[in-house]
Amino acid sequence: MTQNDTYFLENSPLFSGKIRQVFNFSQDELLIKTSDKISAFDFVFDDEIDSKGSLLTKITKLWFKKTEHIIENHLLDDDHLINLIPKSHESCMLVKKCRPIRLNLCPWLYIRFRLQSVY
């Protein structure tokens, strides 16, 4: 079952994706909440997997921390979120507002040329 904190009932998201919602936390910070929903391609199922959101968030934080020596990222310290959103703080992360770098083309080009060289 989805965990609700009063913060999410009182604030509407700036953006909602299939499994993530982005909230305006402060002037220069965003709060990203990952749900327990199951999604496949462009479809979101009604069922949920317990603690899926917190697991995905832990994996995301792990890789941001492992790569921060290579390139600066937008992840901020969010230890204080436990006081604000005690039920769902593990499935949330606090990030700096920034302009994303869209690199979706790179994986597709790699796959295309890799397949082209195979055939």
SULFENFEN-V333133 format. One record per backbone hydrogen bond with DSSP energy under -1.0 kcal/mol. NH is the residue of the N-H (numbers start at 0). CO is the residue of the C=O. Records with the same first field share a line. If there is no record, write none. Layout:
NH=CO + CO
//
This chain:
8=4
9=5
10=6
13=21
14=21
16=19
20=32
21=14
22=30
24=28
25=28
29=94
30=22
31=92
32=20
33=90
34=18
37=46
39=42
42=39
44=37
48=35
51=48
54=50
55=51
56=52
57=53
58=54
59=55
60=56
61=57
62=58
63=59
64=60
65=61
66=62
69=66
70=66
75=93
80=77
82=79
84=80
90=87
91=88
92=31
94=29
95=73
96=27
105=102
107=103
108=104
109=105
110=106
111=107
112=108
113=109
114=110
115=111
116=112
117=113
118=114
//
